[in-house]
Amino acid sequence: MSSDRKQTQLRLAPDILAAGKDAAAARGLDFTKYIERLIAEDTTGARAAGMAAAQHLIDNHGDFLADLEADLDAQHAPTPRNRGAAA
């Protein structure tokens, strides 16, 4: 069976390789598919479009998101212990 795929070699620092493999696993991809996706997103403009959409969301709804985050942080903050209460 013939393939039109070409093989290449990458030389990565061990920590970068580990981070890439972890990112691939988190997305349910093998490392090769993860690299393919990164290249495709970068060269097709998909990543730029996603970043622009995210910035648009922040620009238009940033205050709401900040308030929501603060409310959630307050709801989940550890409660101070009452120093006068018996344990």
C-alpha positions as protocol buffer text, in pm:
chain_id: "A"
residue {
  index: 1
  type: MET
  ca { x: 0 y: 0 z: 0 }
}
residue {
  index: 2
  type: SER
  ca { x: 150 y: 333 z: -107 }
}
residue {
  index: 3
  type: SER
  ca { x: 121 y: 653 z: 89 }
}
residue {
  index: 4
  type: ASP
  ca { x: 167 y: 1012 z: -21 }
}
residue {
  index: 5
  type: ARG
  ca { x: 281 y: 1102 z: 329 }
}
residue {
  index: 6
  type: LYS
  ca { x: 641 y: 1205 z: 385 }
}
residue {
  index: 7
  type: GLN
  ca { x: 843 y: 1132 z: 694 }
}
residue {
  index: 8
  type: THR
  ca { x: 1047 y: 1398 z: 869 }
}
residue {
  index: 9
  type: GLN
  ca { x: 1250 y: 1426 z: 1185 }
}
residue {
  index: 10
  type: LEU
  ca { x: 1207 y: 1677 z: 1463 }
}
residue {
  index: 11
  type: ARG
  ca { x: 1464 y: 1755 z: 1727 }
}
residue {
  index: 12
  type: LEU
  ca { x: 1292 y: 1891 z: 2033 }
}
residue {
  index: 13
  type: ALA
  ca { x: 1410 y: 1966 z: 2383 }
}
residue {
  index: 14
  type: PRO
  ca { x: 1286 y: 1693 z: 2620 }
}
residue {
  index: 15
  type: ASP
  ca { x: 1051 y: 1927 z: 2807 }
}
residue {
  index: 16
  type: ILE
  ca { x: 897 y: 2054 z: 2481 }
}
residue {
  index: 17
  type: LEU
  ca { x: 849 y: 1699 z: 2355 }
}
residue {
  index: 18
  type: ALA
  ca { x: 686 y: 1595 z: 2683 }
}
residue {
  index: 19
  type: ALA
  ca { x: 456 y: 1900 z: 2676 }
}
residue {
  index: 20
  type: GLY
  ca { x: 359 y: 1821 z: 2316 }
}
residue {
  index: 21
  type: LYS
  ca { x: 284 y: 1459 z: 2396 }
}
residue {
  index: 22
  type: ASP
  ca { x: 77 y: 1564 z: 2698 }
}
residue {
  index: 23
  type: ALA
  ca { x: -116 y: 1817 z: 2486 }
}
residue {
  index: 24
  type: ALA
  ca { x: -178 y: 1553 z: 2219 }
}
residue {
  index: 25
  type: ALA
  ca { x: -302 y: 1302 z: 2478 }
}
residue {
  index: 26
  type: ALA
  ca { x: -531 y: 1564 z: 2633 }
}
residue {
  index: 27
  type: ARG
  ca { x: -692 y: 1608 z: 2291 }
}
residue {
  index: 28
  type: GLY
  ca { x: -713 y: 1234 z: 2226 }
}
residue {
  index: 29
  type: LEU
  ca { x: -458 y: 1252 z: 1943 }
}
residue {
  index: 30
  type: ASP
  ca { x: -132 y: 1079 z: 1881 }
}
residue {
  index: 31
  type: PHE
  ca { x: 169 y: 1312 z: 1863 }
}
residue {
  index: 32
  type: THR
  ca { x: 189 y: 1303 z: 1481 }
}
residue {
  index: 33
  type: LYS
  ca { x: -178 y: 1400 z: 1440 }
}
residue {
  index: 34
  type: TYR
  ca { x: -131 y: 1675 z: 1697 }
}
residue {
  index: 35
  type: ILE
  ca { x: 161 y: 1823 z: 1502 }
}
residue {
  index: 36
  type: GLU
  ca { x: -39 y: 1794 z: 1177 }
}
residue {
  index: 37
  type: ARG
  ca { x: -326 y: 1982 z: 1338 }
}
residue {
  index: 38
  type: LEU
  ca { x: -99 y: 2258 z: 1469 }
}
residue {
  index: 39
  type: ILE
  ca { x: 54 y: 2307 z: 1125 }
}
residue {
  index: 40
  type: ALA
  ca { x: -285 y: 2305 z: 952 }
}
residue {
  index: 41
  type: GLU
  ca { x: -435 y: 2551 z: 1199 }
}
residue {
  index: 42
  type: ASP
  ca { x: -136 y: 2780 z: 1164 }
}
residue {
  index: 43
  type: THR
  ca { x: -115 y: 2773 z: 785 }
}
residue {
  index: 44
  type: THR
  ca { x: -488 y: 2785 z: 702 }
}
residue {
  index: 45
  type: GLY
  ca { x: -569 y: 3078 z: 925 }
}
residue {
  index: 46
  type: ALA
  ca { x: -793 y: 2868 z: 1152 }
}
residue {
  index: 47
  type: ARG
  ca { x: -586 y: 2952 z: 1459 }
}
residue {
  index: 48
  type: ALA
  ca { x: -585 y: 3323 z: 1377 }
}
residue {
  index: 49
  type: ALA
  ca { x: -961 y: 3317 z: 1326 }
}
residue {
  index: 50
  type: GLY
  ca { x: -1010 y: 3143 z: 1659 }
}
residue {
  index: 51
  type: MET
  ca { x: -788 y: 3393 z: 1836 }
}
residue {
  index: 52
  type: ALA
  ca { x: -973 y: 3684 z: 1673 }
}
residue {
  index: 53
  type: ALA
  ca { x: -1307 y: 3537 z: 1783 }
}
residue {
  index: 54
  type: ALA
  ca { x: -1178 y: 3494 z: 2138 }
}
residue {
  index: 55
  type: GLN
  ca { x: -1053 y: 3853 z: 2144 }
}
residue {
  index: 56
  type: HIS
  ca { x: -1389 y: 3975 z: 2013 }
}
residue {
  index: 57
  type: LEU
  ca { x: -1566 y: 3787 z: 2294 }
}
residue {
  index: 58
  type: ILE
  ca { x: -1333 y: 3938 z: 2555 }
}
residue {
  index: 59
  type: ASP
  ca { x: -1368 y: 4287 z: 2409 }
}
residue {
  index: 60
  type: ASN
  ca { x: -1748 y: 4271 z: 2410 }
}
residue {
  index: 61
  type: HIS
  ca { x: -1814 y: 4067 z: 2723 }
}
residue {
  index: 62
  type: GLY
  ca { x: -1496 y: 4098 z: 2929 }
}
residue {
  index: 63
  type: ASP
  ca { x: -1659 y: 4286 z: 3217 }
}
residue {
  index: 64
  type: PHE
  ca { x: -1934 y: 4024 z: 3245 }
}
residue {
  index: 65
  type: LEU
  ca { x: -1678 y: 3742 z: 3236 }
}
residue {
  index: 66
  type: ALA
  ca { x: -1463 y: 3913 z: 3500 }
}
residue {
  index: 67
  type: ASP
  ca { x: -1767 y: 3960 z: 3727 }
}
residue {
  index: 68
  type: LEU
  ca { x: -1869 y: 3598 z: 3675 }
}
residue {
  index: 69
  type: GLU
  ca { x: -1519 y: 3479 z: 3758 }
}
residue {
  index: 70
  type: ALA
  ca { x: -1512 y: 3692 z: 4074 }
}
residue {
  index: 71
  type: ASP
  ca { x: -1852 y: 3555 z: 4182 }
}
residue {
  index: 72
  type: LEU
  ca { x: -1738 y: 3196 z: 4126 }
}
residue {
  index: 73
  type: ASP
  ca { x: -1412 y: 3261 z: 4311 }
}
residue {
  index: 74
  type: ALA
  ca { x: -1606 y: 3405 z: 4605 }
}
residue {
  index: 75
  type: GLN
  ca { x: -1842 y: 3105 z: 4612 }
}
residue {
  index: 76
  type: HIS
  ca { x: -1555 y: 2860 z: 4622 }
}
residue {
  index: 77
  type: ALA
  ca { x: -1317 y: 3050 z: 4848 }
}
residue {
  index: 78
  type: PRO
  ca { x: -1213 y: 2871 z: 5167 }
}
residue {
  index: 79
  type: THR
  ca { x: -1410 y: 2990 z: 5465 }
}
residue {
  index: 80
  type: PRO
  ca { x: -1208 y: 3146 z: 5747 }
}
residue {
  index: 81
  type: ARG
  ca { x: -1198 y: 2939 z: 6063 }
}
residue {
  index: 82
  type: ASN
  ca { x: -1360 y: 3074 z: 6372 }
}
residue {
  index: 83
  type: ARG
  ca { x: -1070 y: 3107 z: 6618 }
}
residue {
  index: 84
  type: GLY
  ca { x: -1297 y: 3119 z: 6921 }
}
residue {
  index: 85
  type: ALA
  ca { x: -1488 y: 2799 z: 6842 }
}
residue {
  index: 86
  type: ALA
  ca { x: -1398 y: 2469 z: 7001 }
}
residue {
  index: 87
  type: ALA
  ca { x: -1293 y: 2194 z: 6765 }
}
